Amino acid sequence: MMDVSIIIVNYNTEKLLKECITSIIDKTENLLYEIIVVDNNSVKSPNKMLSENFPEVIFVQSDENLGFGKANNLGVSYAKGKYVFLLNSDTILINNAIKILFDFKDKNKEIGACGGNLFTEDMKPNFSFSMYYPSLFSIIAYRLHLSFLLNNNVFNESGKPQDVAIVIGADLLMEKELFDELSGFDPAFFMYVEDGELQLRIKKKGLKMMSVPEAKIIHLQGASSSTFFKMKTEFDSYFYYFKKHFNISSQTKYKYIELFSNSIKLIYFTLTNNKSKKKDYQDILKYIYAKR
């Protein structure tokens, strides 16, 4: 049986994808694995690059941008491995990380999912996990710049496996059987929150999420700008999350938190004459207010 099916979702990242797959082949040893690439309808399909450089890779072309969760669900539907390893295209393996995670998970049946330590390109600690699930309190803390009230440990410096709430979806290993049992990512999420929401469902089954620092991976993600699309998508994800896992009352409270915090930002960008940001916040406030 195949040990691990590595699922990589690509969207306009052909060069990064090539570097990612090269690192998998260079670093992964003593493991029977397959690589499945799902392309989210990129402007330029990576199919030619893959067929010329990595003919063994299974390529799945979507005719639309499915978002992160649904594209991974599609990739997993082709998987033959005992485990699935969800890996971002903007990652580079530093060591035999997939084998390390595979061995750890295979020996610990109480573990639902695990991931390694992520690093920046210059090998500084990078956001690898969260110690809490999204809540109204965490949203308030972040929106009002009071995040010091939360457990903001995001990188495992202990040298030992650590129990965490959410392993970020950039490098997430779990049993395919469990993924299938949970029907994978909730397709209602386009992006944002979907990895945490899946792991909350894993936790409710009595299983743990673990950070395994011996597995080391570079994550090259860049900072995103506060565009209307990003803000709208993030709001929609949290709005749905609070209804699904809490209640309508929590969903309504979340909406008012966002109305309040975004109103403050609109005032700030109006006073500082930042026209593009001002328009973004005007648009998102109109969108949130109309949301039912």
MIDOSE-1310 file (N, C-alpha, C; in nm, 2 decimals, decimal comma, always signed):
residues 292
mmdv	+0,08/-0,12/+0,00/+0,00/+0,00/+0,00/+0,09/+0,13/+0,00; +0,05/+0,22/-0,07/+0,12/+0,35/-0,07/+0,12/+0,41/+0,07; +0,23/+0,46/+0,11/+0,24/+0,52/+0,25/+0,17/+0,66/+0,25; +0,21/+0,75/+0,17/+0,16/+0,89/+0,17/+0,13/+0,94/+0,03
siii	+0,02/+1,00/+0,02/-0,02/+1,08/-0,10/+0,00/+1,23/-0,06; +0,09/+1,29/-0,14/+0,12/+1,43/-0,12/+0,03/+1,51/-0,21; -0,05/+1,60/-0,15/-0,15/+1,68/-0,23/-0,10/+1,82/-0,23; -0,08/+1,88/-0,35/-0,03/+2,01/-0,37/-0,13/+2,09/-0,46
vnyn	-0,19/+2,20/-0,40/-0,28/+2,28/-0,48/-0,20/+2,39/-0,54; -0,21/+2,41/-0,67/-0,14/+2,52/-0,74/-0,23/+2,62/-0,80; -0,20/+2,75/-0,78/-0,27/+2,86/-0,84/-0,17/+2,97/-0,88; -0,13/+2,97/-1,01/-0,04/+3,06/-1,06/+0,10/+3,07/-0,99
tekl	+0,15/+2,95/-0,95/+0,28/+2,94/-0,88/+0,37/+2,83/-0,94; +0,38/+2,83/-1,07/+0,45/+2,73/-1,14/+0,60/+2,72/-1,10; +0,66/+2,83/-1,09/+0,81/+2,82/-1,05/+0,82/+2,77/-0,90; +0,73/+2,82/-0,81/+0,74/+2,77/-0,68/+0,70/+2,62/-0,67
lkec	+0,61/+2,58/-0,75/+0,56/+2,44/-0,75/+0,68/+2,35/-0,80; +0,76/+2,39/-0,90/+0,87/+2,31/-0,94/+0,98/+2,30/-0,83; +1,00/+2,41/-0,76/+1,10/+2,41/-0,65/+1,05/+2,31/-0,54; +0,92/+2,32/-0,51/+0,86/+2,24/-0,40/+0,87/+2,09/-0,44
itsi	+0,84/+2,05/-0,56/+0,84/+1,91/-0,60/+0,99/+1,86/-0,60; +1,08/+1,95/-0,65/+1,22/+1,91/-0,65/+1,27/+1,88/-0,51; +1,23/+1,96/-0,41/+1,27/+1,94/-0,27/+1,21/+1,81/-0,22; +1,09/+1,78/-0,25/+1,03/+1,65/-0,21/+1,11/+1,53/-0,26
idkt	+1,14/+1,53/-0,39/+1,22/+1,42/-0,45/+1,36/+1,42/-0,39; +1,42/+1,53/-0,37/+1,56/+1,54/-0,31/+1,57/+1,49/-0,17; +1,47/+1,53/-0,09/+1,47/+1,50/+0,06/+1,40/+1,38/+0,11; +1,31/+1,33/+0,04/+1,22/+1,22/+0,09/+1,29/+1,09/+0,06
enll	+1,31/+1,01/+0,17/+1,37/+0,88/+0,16/+1,30/+0,78/+0,24; +1,31/+0,65/+0,20/+1,25/+0,54/+0,27/+1,10/+0,55/+0,29; +1,04/+0,60/+0,19/+0,89/+0,62/+0,20/+0,83/+0,59/+0,06; +0,72/+0,52/+0,06/+0,65/+0,50/-0,07/+0,55/+0,61/-0,08
yeii	+0,56/+0,70/-0,18/+0,47/+0,81/-0,18/+0,44/+0,85/-0,33; +0,33/+0,92/-0,34/+0,29/+0,97/-0,47/+0,26/+1,12/-0,46; +0,28/+1,20/-0,56/+0,25/+1,34/-0,56/+0,13/+1,37/-0,65; +0,03/+1,44/-0,60/-0,09/+1,48/-0,68/-0,09/+1,63/-0,68
vvdn	-0,09/+1,69/-0,79/-0,10/+1,83/-0,81/-0,24/+1,87/-0,86; -0,31/+1,95/-0,79/-0,44/+2,00/-0,84/-0,42/+2,15/-0,88; -0,45/+2,18/-1,01/-0,44/+2,32/-1,05/-0,57/+2,39/-1,05; -0,58/+2,50/-0,98/-0,70/+2,57/-0,96/-0,73/+2,67/-1,07
nsvk	-0,72/+2,62/-1,20/-0,75/+2,70/-1,32/-0,65/+2,82/-1,33; -0,52/+2,79/-1,32/-0,42/+2,90/-1,33/-0,43/+2,96/-1,47; -0,38/+3,09/-1,48/-0,37/+3,15/-1,60/-0,28/+3,07/-1,70; -0,17/+3,01/-1,65/-0,09/+2,92/-1,72/-0,09/+2,79/-1,65
spnk	-0,14/+2,69/-1,72/-0,14/+2,55/-1,65/+0,00/+2,50/-1,64; +0,03/+2,44/-1,52/+0,17/+2,38/-1,50/+0,18/+2,24/-1,57; +0,09/+2,19/-1,64/+0,09/+2,06/-1,69/+0,21/+2,03/-1,78; +0,25/+2,12/-1,87/+0,37/+2,10/-1,95/+0,49/+2,09/-1,87
mlse	+0,51/+2,18/-1,77/+0,63/+2,18/-1,69/+0,63/+2,05/-1,61; +0,52/+2,00/-1,56/+0,52/+1,88/-1,48/+0,55/+1,76/-1,57; +0,49/+1,75/-1,69/+0,51/+1,63/-1,78/+0,66/+1,63/-1,82; +0,72/+1,74/-1,84/+0,86/+1,75/-1,88/+0,96/+1,72/-1,77
nfpe	+0,93/+1,76/-1,65/+1,02/+1,74/-1,54/+0,99/+1,64/-1,44; +0,86/+1,61/-1,42/+0,81/+1,52/-1,32/+0,70/+1,43/-1,38; +0,73/+1,35/-1,47/+0,62/+1,27/-1,54/+0,55/+1,17/-1,45; +0,61/+1,14/-1,33/+0,54/+1,05/-1,24/+0,43/+1,12/-1,15
vifv	+0,43/+1,26/-1,16/+0,33/+1,33/-1,08/+0,19/+1,32/-1,14; +0,09/+1,30/-1,06/-0,05/+1,29/-1,10/-0,10/+1,43/-1,11; -0,15/+1,47/-1,23/-0,20/+1,61/-1,25/-0,35/+1,61/-1,26; -0,41/+1,70/-1,18/-0,56/+1,71/-1,19/-0,59/+1,86/-1,22
qsde	-0,65/+1,88/-1,33/-0,69/+2,02/-1,38/-0,83/+2,05/-1,34; -0,85/+2,15/-1,27/-0,98/+2,20/-1,24/-1,02/+2,31/-1,34; -1,14/+2,32/-1,38/-1,18/+2,42/-1,48/-1,23/+2,55/-1,41; -1,21/+2,55/-1,28/-1,24/+2,67/-1,20/-1,16/+2,68/-1,08
nlgf	-1,15/+2,80/-1,02/-1,07/+2,81/-0,89/-1,16/+2,77/-0,78; -1,13/+2,65/-0,73/-1,21/+2,59/-0,62/-1,18/+2,64/-0,48; -1,07/+2,72/-0,47/-1,03/+2,76/-0,34/-0,94/+2,65/-0,28; -0,89/+2,67/-0,15/-0,80/+2,58/-0,09/-0,86/+2,44/-0,05
gkan	-0,97/+2,45/+0,02/-1,03/+2,33/+0,08/-1,09/+2,23/-0,03; -1,17/+2,29/-0,12/-1,23/+2,20/-0,22/-1,13/+2,14/-0,32; -1,02/+2,22/-0,35/-0,92/+2,17/-0,43/-0,84/+2,05/-0,37; -0,82/+2,06/-0,24/-0,75/+1,95/-0,16/-0,85/+1,83/-0,16
nlgv	-0,98/+1,86/-0,14/-1,07/+1,75/-0,14/-1,06/+1,67/-0,28; -1,05/+1,75/-0,38/-1,04/+1,69/-0,52/-0,92/+1,61/-0,53; -0,80/+1,66/-0,48/-0,68/+1,59/-0,48/-0,68/+1,46/-0,40; -0,74/+1,46/-0,29/-0,75/+1,35/-0,20/-0,83/+1,24/-0,26
syak	-0,93/+1,28/-0,35/-1,02/+1,18/-0,41/-0,94/+1,09/-0,51; -0,82/+1,13/-0,55/-0,73/+1,05/-0,63/-0,63/+0,97/-0,55; -0,62/+1,00/-0,42/-0,51/+0,95/-0,34/-0,52/+0,80/-0,31; -0,41/+0,73/-0,31/-0,40/+0,59/-0,28/-0,32/+0,56/-0,15
gkyv	-0,27/+0,66/-0,09/-0,19/+0,65/+0,03/-0,27/+0,62/+0,16; -0,21/+0,56/+0,25/-0,27/+0,54/+0,39/-0,29/+0,68/+0,45; -0,19/+0,77/+0,43/-0,20/+0,90/+0,48/-0,20/+1,00/+0,36; -0,26/+1,12/+0,39/-0,25/+1,23/+0,30/-0,17/+1,34/+0,36
flln	-0,08/+1,40/+0,28/+0,00/+1,51/+0,33/-0,03/+1,63/+0,25; -0,10/+1,73/+0,31/-0,14/+1,85/+0,23/-0,02/+1,95/+0,24; +0,03/+1,99/+0,13/+0,15/+2,07/+0,13/+0,13/+2,19/+0,03; +0,16/+2,31/+0,08/+0,15/+2,43/+0,00/+0,25/+2,42/-0,11
sdti	+0,22/+2,49/-0,23/+0,32/+2,49/-0,34/+0,43/+2,58/-0,31; +0,42/+2,67/-0,21/+0,52/+2,77/-0,18/+0,60/+2,72/-0,06; +0,63/+2,59/-0,05/+0,71/+2,53/+0,05/+0,83/+2,46/-0,01; +0,94/+2,44/+0,07/+1,06/+2,37/+0,04/+1,10/+2,28/+0,15
linn	+1,11/+2,15/+0,13/+1,15/+2,07/+0,24/+1,30/+2,09/+0,27; +1,33/+2,10/+0,40/+1,46/+2,11/+0,45/+1,53/+1,98/+0,48; +1,45/+1,88/+0,53/+1,49/+1,75/+0,56/+1,39/+1,65/+0,52; +1,40/+1,52/+0,57/+1,31/+1,42/+0,53/+1,18/+1,43/+0,61
aiki	+1,12/+1,55/+0,60/+1,01/+1,59/+0,68/+0,89/+1,50/+0,67; +0,86/+1,45/+0,55/+0,74/+1,37/+0,53/+0,75/+1,24/+0,60; +0,87/+1,18/+0,59/+0,90/+1,05/+0,65/+0,89/+1,07/+0,80; +0,95/+1,18/+0,85/+0,95/+1,20/+1,00/+0,80/+1,21/+1,05
lfdf	+0,72/+1,28/+0,98/+0,58/+1,30/+1,02/+0,50/+1,17/+1,00; +0,53/+1,09/+0,90/+0,47/+0,96/+0,88/+0,50/+0,87/+0,99; +0,63/+0,86/+1,03/+0,67/+0,77/+1,14/+0,61/+0,81/+1,27; +0,60/+0,94/+1,30/+0,54/+0,99/+1,42/+0,39/+0,95/+1,43
kdkn	+0,32/+0,98/+1,32/+0,18/+0,95/+1,32/+0,15/+0,80/+1,32; +0,23/+0,72/+1,26/+0,21/+0,58/+1,25/+0,23/+0,51/+1,39; +0,31/+0,58/+1,47/+0,33/+0,52/+1,61/+0,24/+0,58/+1,71; +0,16/+0,68/+1,68/+0,07/+0,75/+1,78/-0,07/+0,75/+1,72
keig	-0,15/+0,65/+1,75/-0,28/+0,64/+1,70/-0,38/+0,74/+1,76; -0,34/+0,80/+1,87/-0,43/+0,91/+1,93/-0,42/+1,04/+1,86; -0,32/+1,05/+1,77/-0,30/+1,18/+1,70/-0,39/+1,18/+1,57; -0,46/+1,29/+1,56/-0,55/+1,31/+1,44/-0,47/+1,37/+1,32
acgg	-0,39/+1,47/+1,35/-0,31/+1,53/+1,24/-0,18/+1,59/+1,30; -0,08/+1,60/+1,22/+0,04/+1,66/+1,26/+0,11/+1,74/+1,15; +0,20/+1,82/+1,19/+0,28/+1,90/+1,10/+0,41/+1,94/+1,16; +0,50/+2,00/+1,08/+0,64/+2,03/+1,13/+0,66/+2,17/+1,16
nlft	+0,78/+2,21/+1,19/+0,82/+2,35/+1,21/+0,84/+2,41/+1,08; +0,78/+2,53/+1,06/+0,80/+2,61/+0,93/+0,89/+2,72/+0,96; +0,97/+2,75/+0,85/+1,07/+2,86/+0,86/+1,05/+2,95/+0,74; +1,10/+3,08/+0,76/+1,11/+3,17/+0,65/+1,22/+3,14/+0,56
edmk	+1,23/+3,21/+0,45/+1,34/+3,18/+0,36/+1,48/+3,19/+0,42; +1,49/+3,29/+0,51/+1,62/+3,31/+0,58/+1,63/+3,23/+0,71; +1,55/+3,12/+0,72/+1,56/+3,02/+0,83/+1,52/+3,08/+0,97; +1,43/+3,18/+0,97/+1,38/+3,23/+1,09/+1,25/+3,15/+1,12
pnfs	+1,21/+3,14/+1,25/+1,08/+3,08/+1,28/+0,96/+3,14/+1,21; +0,87/+3,06/+1,16/+0,76/+3,10/+1,08/+0,63/+3,04/+1,15; +0,52/+3,10/+1,12/+0,39/+3,06/+1,17/+0,36/+2,91/+1,14; +0,36/+2,83/+1,24/+0,35/+2,68/+1,21/+0,22/+2,62/+1,27
fsmy	+0,17/+2,68/+1,37/+0,04/+2,63/+1,43/-0,02/+2,74/+1,52; -0,14/+2,71/+1,56/-0,21/+2,80/+1,66/-0,24/+2,72/+1,78; -0,24/+2,79/+1,89/-0,27/+2,72/+2,02/-0,42/+2,73/+2,06; -0,50/+2,79/+1,98/-0,64/+2,80/+2,01/-0,73/+2,80/+1,88
ypsl	-0,85/+2,77/+1,89/-0,95/+2,77/+1,78/-1,01/+2,91/+1,78; -1,06/+2,96/+1,66/-1,12/+3,09/+1,65/-1,24/+3,10/+1,75; -1,25/+3,21/+1,81/-1,36/+3,24/+1,90/-1,39/+3,39/+1,90; -1,50/+3,43/+1,95/-1,53/+3,57/+1,96/-1,43/+3,65/+2,03
fsii	-1,37/+3,59/+2,14/-1,27/+3,65/+2,22/-1,14/+3,67/+2,13; -1,10/+3,57/+2,06/-0,98/+3,58/+1,98/-1,00/+3,69/+1,86; -1,12/+3,69/+1,81/-1,15/+3,79/+1,70/-1,14/+3,93/+1,76; -1,20/+3,95/+1,88/-1,19/+4,09/+1,94/-1,05/+4,12/+1,97
ayrl	-0,97/+4,03/+2,03/-0,83/+4,06/+2,06/-0,75/+4,10/+1,94; -0,77/+4,03/+1,83/-0,69/+4,07/+1,71/-0,74/+4,20/+1,65; -0,87/+4,21/+1,64/-0,92/+4,34/+1,57/-0,88/+4,46/+1,65; -0,87/+4,45/+1,79/-0,84/+4,56/+1,87/-0,70/+4,57/+1,91
hlsf	-0,62/+4,49/+1,84/-0,47/+4,48/+1,87/-0,44/+4,45/+2,01; -0,51/+4,35/+2,07/-0,49/+4,30/+2,20/-0,45/+4,16/+2,20; -0,38/+4,12/+2,10/-0,34/+3,98/+2,08/-0,25/+3,92/+2,19; -0,19/+4,02/+2,27/-0,11/+3,97/+2,38/-0,19/+3,90/+2,49
llnn	-0,32/+3,91/+2,48/-0,41/+3,84/+2,57/-0,42/+3,69/+2,54; -0,37/+3,65/+2,42/-0,39/+3,52/+2,37/-0,25/+3,44/+2,38; -0,26/+3,31/+2,37/-0,14/+3,23/+2,37/-0,09/+3,24/+2,22; +0,01/+3,32/+2,20/+0,06/+3,35/+2,06/+0,18/+3,26/+2,03
nvfn	+0,20/+3,15/+2,09/+0,31/+3,06/+2,05/+0,27/+3,00/+1,92; +0,36/+3,02/+1,82/+0,33/+2,97/+1,68/+0,44/+2,88/+1,62; +0,55/+2,86/+1,70/+0,66/+2,78/+1,66/+0,71/+2,70/+1,77; +0,75/+2,57/+1,74/+0,79/+2,48/+1,85/+0,94/+2,49/+1,87
esgk	+0,98/+2,55/+1,98/+1,12/+2,56/+2,01/+1,16/+2,46/+2,12; +1,07/+2,37/+2,16/+1,10/+2,28/+2,27/+1,18/+2,16/+2,22; +1,19/+2,14/+2,09/+1,26/+2,02/+2,04/+1,18/+1,89/+2,06; +1,06/+1,90/+2,12/+0,98/+1,78/+2,14/+0,84/+1,80/+2,08
pqdv	+0,78/+1,69/+2,04/+0,64/+1,70/+1,99/+0,55/+1,78/+2,09; +0,47/+1,87/+2,04/+0,38/+1,95/+2,12/+0,24/+1,95/+2,08; +0,15/+1,94/+2,18/+0,01/+1,94/+2,16/-0,04/+2,08/+2,12; -0,10/+2,09/+2,00/-0,15/+2,23/+1,96/-0,30/+2,22/+1,92
aivi	-0,36/+2,33/+1,89/-0,50/+2,33/+1,85/-0,50/+2,31/+1,70; -0,43/+2,39/+1,62/-0,44/+2,39/+1,47/-0,30/+2,38/+1,41; -0,27/+2,28/+1,34/-0,15/+2,28/+1,25/-0,19/+2,35/+1,12; -0,12/+2,45/+1,08/-0,16/+2,53/+0,96/-0,16/+2,44/+0,84
gadl	-0,25/+2,47/+0,75/-0,27/+2,38/+0,63/-0,16/+2,37/+0,53; -0,05/+2,45/+0,56/+0,06/+2,44/+0,46/+0,13/+2,31/+0,46; +0,13/+2,24/+0,58/+0,19/+2,11/+0,59/+0,12/+2,02/+0,69; +0,02/+1,95/+0,65/-0,08/+1,88/+0,73/-0,08/+1,74/+0,69
lmek	-0,05/+1,65/+0,79/-0,05/+1,50/+0,76/-0,16/+1,44/+0,84; -0,24/+1,35/+0,78/-0,34/+1,28/+0,86/-0,38/+1,16/+0,78; -0,45/+1,06/+0,84/-0,49/+0,94/+0,78/-0,60/+0,97/+0,67; -0,59/+0,91/+0,56/-0,69/+0,93/+0,45/-0,82/+0,88/+0,50
elfd	-0,82/+0,77/+0,57/-0,95/+0,72/+0,62/-1,02/+0,82/+0,71; -0,95/+0,89/+0,80/-1,01/+1,00/+0,88/-1,06/+1,12/+0,80; -0,97/+1,16/+0,70/-1,01/+1,27/+0,61/-1,14/+1,23/+0,54; -1,15/+1,11/+0,49/-1,27/+1,07/+0,42/-1,39/+1,06/+0,51
elsg	-1,37/+1,01/+0,63/-1,48/+1,00/+0,73/-1,54/+1,13/+0,77; -1,45/+1,24/+0,77/-1,50/+1,37/+0,80/-1,54/+1,45/+0,67; -1,54/+1,38/+0,56/-1,57/+1,44/+0,43/-1,48/+1,56/+0,39; -1,36/+1,55/+0,45/-1,26/+1,65/+0,42/-1,29/+1,79/+0,46
fdpa	-1,24/+1,89/+0,39/-1,27/+2,03/+0,42/-1,42/+2,06/+0,38; -1,48/+2,14/+0,46/-1,61/+2,19/+0,44/-1,61/+2,27/+0,31; -1,68/+2,23/+0,20/-1,67/+2,31/+0,08/-1,73/+2,45/+0,09; -1,80/+2,48/+0,20/-1,86/+2,62/+0,21/-1,75/+2,72/+0,23
ffmy	-1,63/+2,68/+0,27/-1,51/+2,77/+0,28/-1,44/+2,78/+0,15; -1,42/+2,90/+0,10/-1,34/+2,92/-0,02/-1,19/+2,92/+0,02; -1,16/+3,00/+0,12/-1,03/+3,00/+0,19/-1,04/+3,08/+0,32; -0,95/+3,06/+0,41/-0,95/+3,11/+0,54/-1,04/+3,02/+0,63
vedg	-0,98/+2,98/+0,75/-1,05/+2,91/+0,85/-1,07/+2,76/+0,82; -1,07/+2,72/+0,70/-1,10/+2,58/+0,66/-1,01/+2,48/+0,73; -0,88/+2,51/+0,75/-0,79/+2,41/+0,81/-0,82/+2,40/+0,96; -0,85/+2,52/+1,03/-0,88/+2,52/+1,17/-1,02/+2,45/+1,19
elql	-1,11/+2,47/+1,10/-1,24/+2,41/+1,12/-1,24/+2,26/+1,11; -1,16/+2,21/+1,01/-1,14/+2,07/+1,00/-1,08/+2,01/+1,12; -0,98/+2,07/+1,18/-0,91/+2,02/+1,29/-1,00/+2,03/+1,42; -1,09/+2,13/+1,42/-1,19/+2,13/+1,53/-1,27/+2,01/+1,53
rikk	-1,31/+1,97/+1,41/-1,39/+1,84/+1,40/-1,31/+1,72/+1,44; -1,18/+1,72/+1,41/-1,09/+1,61/+1,45/-1,09/+1,61/+1,60; -1,07/+1,73/+1,66/-1,06/+1,73/+1,81/-1,19/+1,68/+1,87; -1,30/+1,71/+1,81/-1,43/+1,66/+1,87/-1,45/+1,51/+1,87
kglk	-1,36/+1,45/+1,79/-1,35/+1,30/+1,79/-1,26/+1,25/+1,89; -1,20/+1,34/+1,97/-1,11/+1,29/+2,08/-0,97/+1,27/+2,04; -0,93/+1,32/+1,92/-0,80/+1,31/+1,87/-0,72/+1,44/+1,89; -0,59/+1,43/+1,89/-0,50/+1,54/+1,91/-0,43/+1,59/+1,78
mmsv	-0,40/+1,72/+1,78/-0,31/+1,78/+1,67/-0,17/+1,80/+1,74; -0,07/+1,77/+1,66/+0,07/+1,77/+1,72/+0,16/+1,85/+1,62; +0,25/+1,93/+1,69/+0,36/+1,99/+1,62/+0,48/+1,90/+1,64; +0,55/+1,86/+1,53/+0,66/+1,77/+1,53/+0,78/+1,85/+1,48
peak	+0,86/+1,91/+1,57/+0,97/+2,01/+1,53/+1,08/+1,94/+1,45; +1,10/+1,81/+1,46/+1,21/+1,75/+1,39/+1,18/+1,76/+1,24; +1,06/+1,77/+1,19/+1,02/+1,79/+1,05/+1,04/+1,94/+1,02; +1,12/+1,97/+0,92/+1,15/+2,11/+0,90/+1,12/+2,15/+0,75
iihl	+1,05/+2,26/+0,73/+1,00/+2,30/+0,60/+1,01/+2,45/+0,59; +1,05/+2,50/+0,48/+1,05/+2,65/+0,45/+0,91/+2,68/+0,39; +0,85/+2,79/+0,44/+0,72/+2,84/+0,39/+0,74/+2,98/+0,34; +0,73/+3,00/+0,21/+0,76/+3,13/+0,15/+0,64/+3,22/+0,14
qgas	+0,54/+3,20/+0,21/+0,42/+3,29/+0,20/+0,46/+3,44/+0,22; +0,39/+3,52/+0,14/+0,41/+3,67/+0,16/+0,29/+3,73/+0,23; +0,31/+3,85/+0,28/+0,20/+3,92/+0,34/+0,10/+3,96/+0,24; -0,03/+3,94/+0,28/-0,14/+3,98/+0,19/-0,18/+4,12/+0,21
sstf	-0,22/+4,19/+0,11/-0,27/+4,32/+0,13/-0,42/+4,32/+0,16; -0,47/+4,42/+0,23/-0,61/+4,43/+0,27/-0,70/+4,47/+0,16; -0,72/+4,38/+0,06/-0,81/+4,41/-0,05/-0,95/+4,37/-0,01; -1,05/+4,43/-0,08/-1,19/+4,40/-0,06/-1,21/+4,25/-0,07
fkmk	-1,16/+4,18/-0,17/-1,18/+4,04/-0,19/-1,13/+3,96/-0,07; -1,01/+3,99/-0,02/-0,96/+3,92/+0,09/-1,04/+3,94/+0,21; -1,08/+4,06/+0,24/-1,16/+4,09/+0,36/-1,30/+4,03/+0,35; -1,36/+4,03/+0,23/-1,49/+3,97/+0,21/-1,48/+3,82/+0,23
tefd	-1,38/+3,75/+0,17/-1,37/+3,61/+0,18/-1,34/+3,57/+0,33; -1,26/+3,64/+0,40/-1,23/+3,61/+0,54/-1,36/+3,63/+0,62; -1,43/+3,74/+0,60/-1,56/+3,76/+0,67/-1,65/+3,65/+0,65; -1,67/+3,61/+0,52/-1,77/+3,50/+0,49/-1,73/+3,37/+0,56
syfy	-1,60/+3,34/+0,57/-1,56/+3,22/+0,63/-1,59/+3,22/+0,78; -1,55/+3,33/+0,85/-1,58/+3,33/+0,99/-1,73/+3,34/+1,02; -1,80/+3,41/+0,94/-1,95/+3,42/+0,95/-2,01/+3,28/+0,95; -1,97/+3,20/+0,86/-2,02/+3,06/+0,85/-1,97/+2,98/+0,96
yfkk	-1,84/+2,99/+1,00/-1,78/+2,92/+1,11/-1,86/+2,93/+1,24; -1,89/+3,06/+1,27/-1,96/+3,08/+1,40/-2,10/+3,02/+1,40; -2,17/+3,02/+1,29/-2,30/+2,96/+1,28/-2,29/+2,81/+1,29; -2,19/+2,75/+1,22/-2,18/+2,61/+1,22/-2,14/+2,55/+1,35
hfni	-2,04/+2,61/+1,42/-1,99/+2,55/+1,55/-2,04/+2,62/+1,67; -2,11/+2,73/+1,66/-2,17/+2,79/+1,78/-2,32/+2,81/+1,76; -2,37/+2,93/+1,73/-2,51/+2,95/+1,71/-2,53/+3,08/+1,64; -2,66/+3,11/+1,61/-2,69/+3,23/+1,54/-2,65/+3,36/+1,62
ssqt	-2,67/+3,35/+1,75/-2,63/+3,46/+1,84/-2,48/+3,49/+1,83; -2,39/+3,39/+1,83/-2,25/+3,41/+1,81/-2,22/+3,47/+1,67; -2,29/+3,42/+1,57/-2,27/+3,47/+1,44/-2,31/+3,62/+1,43; -2,42/+3,66/+1,49/-2,46/+3,80/+1,50/-2,36/+3,89/+1,57
kyky	-2,31/+3,84/+1,68/-2,21/+3,91/+1,76/-2,08/+3,93/+1,68; -2,04/+3,82/+1,61/-1,92/+3,84/+1,52/-1,94/+3,95/+1,42; -2,06/+3,95/+1,36/-2,09/+4,06/+1,26/-2,07/+4,20/+1,32; -2,12/+4,22/+1,44/-2,11/+4,35/+1,50/-1,97/+4,38/+1,54
ielf	-1,89/+4,28/+1,58/-1,75/+4,30/+1,61/-1,68/+4,36/+1,48; -1,71/+4,29/+1,37/-1,64/+4,34/+1,24/-1,69/+4,47/+1,20; -1,82/+4,50/+1,22/-1,87/+4,64/+1,19/-1,80/+4,74/+1,27; -1,78/+4,72/+1,40/-1,72/+4,81/+1,48/-1,57/+4,83/+1,45
snsi	-1,50/+4,72/+1,43/-1,35/+4,73/+1,41/-1,32/+4,79/+1,27; -1,40/+4,76/+1,17/-1,38/+4,81/+1,04/-1,42/+4,96/+1,03; -1,52/+5,00/+1,11/-1,56/+5,14/+1,12/-1,44/+5,23/+1,17; -1,37/+5,17/+1,27/-1,26/+5,25/+1,33/-1,15/+5,26/+1,22
kliy	-1,13/+5,15/+1,15/-1,02/+5,16/+1,04/-1,06/+5,25/+0,93; -1,19/+5,26/+0,90/-1,24/+5,35/+0,79/-1,21/+5,50/+0,84; -1,24/+5,52/+0,96/-1,21/+5,66/+1,02/-1,07/+5,69/+1,01; -0,98/+5,60/+1,04/-0,84/+5,62/+1,04/-0,79/+5,65/+0,90
ftlt	-0,83/+5,57/+0,80/-0,78/+5,58/+0,66/-0,85/+5,71/+0,60; -0,96/+5,75/+0,65/-1,02/+5,87/+0,60/-0,94/+5,99/+0,65; -0,90/+5,99/+0,78/-0,82/+6,10/+0,84/-0,68/+6,11/+0,78; -0,62/+5,99/+0,74/-0,49/+5,99/+0,68/-0,49/+6,00/+0,53
nnks	-0,61/+6,02/+0,47/-0,63/+6,04/+0,33/-0,57/+5,93/+0,24; -0,59/+5,80/+0,29/-0,55/+5,68/+0,21/-0,67/+5,64/+0,13; -0,68/+5,68/+0,01/-0,81/+5,67/-0,07/-0,84/+5,52/-0,10; -0,73/+5,44/-0,14/-0,76/+5,30/-0,17/-0,81/+5,22/-0,05
kkkd	-0,74/+5,24/+0,06/-0,78/+5,17/+0,18/-0,92/+5,22/+0,23; -0,94/+5,35/+0,22/-1,07/+5,40/+0,25/-1,19/+5,33/+0,17; -1,16/+5,32/+0,04/-1,27/+5,25/-0,04/-1,28/+5,11/+0,00; -1,17/+5,04/+0,03/-1,18/+4,90/+0,07/-1,27/+4,88/+0,19
yqdi	-1,25/+4,97/+0,29/-1,33/+4,96/+0,42/-1,47/+5,01/+0,40; -1,49/+5,11/+0,31/-1,63/+5,14/+0,28/-1,71/+5,03/+0,22; -1,64/+4,96/+0,13/-1,70/+4,84/+0,06/-1,73/+4,73/+0,15; -1,63/+4,70/+0,24/-1,65/+4,58/+0,33/-1,76/+4,61/+0,44
lkyi	-1,77/+4,74/+0,48/-1,87/+4,77/+0,57/-2,01/+4,76/+0,51; -2,02/+4,80/+0,39/-2,15/+4,78/+0,32/-2,19/+4,64/+0,30; -2,08/+4,56/+0,27/-2,10/+4,41/+0,25/-2,15/+4,35/+0,38; -2,07/+4,38/+0,49/-2,11/+4,32/+0,62/-2,24/+4,36/+0,67
yakr	-2,28/+4,48/+0,65/-2,41/+4,53/+0,70/-2,52/+4,46/+0,63; -2,50/+4,43/+0,50/-2,61/+4,37/+0,43/-2,61/+4,22/+0,45; -2,51/+4,16/+0,51/-2,50/+4,01/+0,52/-2,61/+3,96/+0,62; -2,68/+3,86/+0,57/-2,78/+3,79/+0,65/-2,75/+3,65/+0,68
